[in-house]
Amino acid sequence: MDLRDWEFRLSGVRAPDGEIGLAELATLSSALQELATRIGRGAVDQRGPGRTPATVEALTRMRLTGLSSGSTRLHLAYGRADVLPIEADLERDTAERFIEIIEGLSKGERPGWANDLVAESAVSVLEAFDKSASNVEFRAGNGGVTRIEPSTAPRRPWEPVASGVTRMASATGRLEAVDLRSARFRIRDDVGNAVNLDRVPDPEGIAPLINKRVFATGEATHGPQGELRSIERPKIEAAPIPEEWKPGAVADWQQELEKPGPDPEGGADISDEEFARFLDAIHS
């Protein structure tokens, strides 16, 4: 199954098994296509000029290829069948981003690369699903399955970011999960939390730091509870292990043995009378 072959299984559809109302289908189709198109435009903006809007829309075009029962299953194809090799990379990238948005809707996590237009379309997809079904399962050609409950899926992470406001954050931990093609990395911090690093500048230059302790600072994306989820366009630097975490020097036992011990004549200076009263007190 190709990465671009997708299936949405809709449960609780307000129609017989294997059917869907034309009005609901039209709303859902429009929302899904708008999301795909905006993802494509955003990806092109990040890569710089060179592709026409018509090319982007052709590469992100979605088609309904089938409708089957088992609840109601919508079979979709993404992109175009005759994609040129020079455009294949962009088509694959936008397909992966679309899948990431659907997964983000399930988890309530907005990817750091998703601009406000993409976020707006993501919410439109949720609303379209909510009008169509009570539960949704999304299957992609890579074998993944994502489940969404449209009525309860969080909307807050997809709200627009206030104009002129940049939320900065930093994270320290072991650098892992490198993807040089998409310039994505991940940090595993000291208590095991994973923080994604998106759109990393000069990913090849950062690659030698894989599996080493690093410090990353950049624009933050937070989860629905305010937790740090990702850092976009981060500055990544090697972070030395703190001195207090390093093991101490090996003890020189010969030197320790030569140190003087306690003075056998030392201790508290008390009289015989005081000592006698002390003995009477502990035996009384």
Secondary structure, 3 states (H helix, E strand, C coil): CCCCEEEEEEECCCCCCCCCCHHHHHHHHHHHHHHHHHHHHHHHHHHCCCCCHHHHHHHCCEEEEEEEECCEEEEEEECCCCCCHHHHHHHHHHHHHHHHHHHHHHHCCCCCCCCHHHHHHHHHHHHHHHHHCCEEEEECCCCCEEEECCCCCCCHHHCCCCCCCCCEEEEEEEEEEEECCCCEEEEEECCCCEEEEECCCCHHHHHHHCCCEEEEEEEEEECCCCCEEEEEEEEEEECCCCHHHCCCCCCCHHHHHHCCCCCCCCCCCCCHHHHHHHHHHHHC
